[in-house]
């Protein structure tokens, strides 16, 4: 039993030394191996590794995954027109050089986040200050993001950081200029609406005039056709009358006199006809009276 205790103690010491000499690097981590306070090596591949037990060597792990920095409050940035915009952005970054990152910021990423936020703020100011509101909001938004990404990436690379992407999520007007911008937009929309109304009214008048012209042309064509048909009818009637008159002229004169009597004597009370009873108009009338007297 007395021999077993020292053996167990020795075994425990060996196991402790072994465990302190073994470390595992996960896929999401990078490991820095320190020997007496100096970086002896950098490990970025996952696996099982060995080192000397402390205090001869120790390991510091850094997260090499893709990380995101989001602005808590939108940045107030002035455009070339001296108008303030509130820009909300985010950046995607990761550790590219673990050794350089540790030398610059230590084992935590807080310093890196603060440094990147300051760089993003400077790059946004440089890109937005030379552009108008319209360019920032719509036409050159992608160009601004490319410029900011290139600037931040170039400044972050010497710090052991790789900037993967920079995006502008939201761009708003500052409260003090929102009202004036809205009034201007309202005036522009009103002007556009009035222009469209005027264009519509002019088009309406053009269509109405064209419809009136077509109507007049159709009426004129119909009238011409009517007159043509009426003329043909009058011609045929005259031919029929002439043919009938040629067969019995006396009967024709008698019939026309009856028509004249009917038209002359169908007037209302009080109508007066001043004509001599011996005139040719009463030729058949007087003849009928004489025939009745006999």
Protein Blocks (a to p, Z undefined) as FASTA:
>chain_A
ZZmmmmmmmmmmmmmmmmmmgccddfkbccdddeehiafbdcfbgcdddddddfkbccdd
ddfbdcddddfbacddddfkopacddddddddddfblmlmmmmnojbfklmmmmmmmmmm
mmmmmmmmmpcfklmmmmmmmmmmmmmmmmmmmmmmmnopacfbdcdfbdcddfklmmmm
mmmmmmmmmmmmmmmmmmmmmmmmmmmmmmmmmmmmmmmmmmmmmmmmmmmmmmmmmmmm
mmmmmmmmmlmmmmmmmmmmmmmmmccehiacdddfkbmklmmmmmmmmmmmZZ
